[in-house]
């Protein structure tokens, strides 16, 4: 994969563009913790105020870990209770106001 190593744009849009350009038309998204976390972070950037992000496959420990991260570190999202046990839903309630060094162990 040929990548551009320097860009004045933030890495959040540049890296996925580079990755998508290298993938075949059809692919399956992996469900590893770090992949799901990246998907959430990028989706959060695109999510409008009062919009929702829903994660399914809650039986997987990788998804459970991302949900714990969101609950403890993403104050701009509130969890939406749902009767469906296999999903976790979050509503964007504000802009991300965390300091650059913010982190809470999860």
Residue pairs with C-beta under 8 A, 6 or more apart in sequence:
1 18
1 19
1 22
3 18
4 14
4 18
7 14
12 41
12 42
12 45
16 42
29 35
29 39
31 57
31 60
31 62
31 63
32 62
33 61
33 62
33 65
33 66
36 55
36 62
36 63
36 66
37 66
37 69
40 53
40 55
40 66
40 70
43 53
44 53
44 74
44 76
44 77
44 92
44 96
47 53
47 92
48 92
49 92
49 93
49 94
49 95
50 91
50 92
50 93
51 91
51 92
52 80
52 89
52 90
52 91
52 92
53 77
53 89
53 90
53 92
54 87
54 88
54 89
54 90
55 63
55 66
55 67
55 87
55 88
55 89
55 90
56 63
56 86
56 87
57 63
57 86
58 64
58 67
58 85
58 86
58 87
58 88
59 86
63 88
65 106
67 88
68 106
69 106
70 77
70 79
70 88
70 90
71 79
71 106
72 104
72 105
72 106
73 98
73 102
73 103
73 104
73 106
74 90
74 96
75 94
75 96
75 97
75 98
76 92
76 93
76 94
76 95
76 96
76 97
76 98
77 90
77 91
77 92
77 93
78 90
78 91
78 93
79 88
79 89
79 90
79 91
80 89
80 90
80 91
82 88
82 89
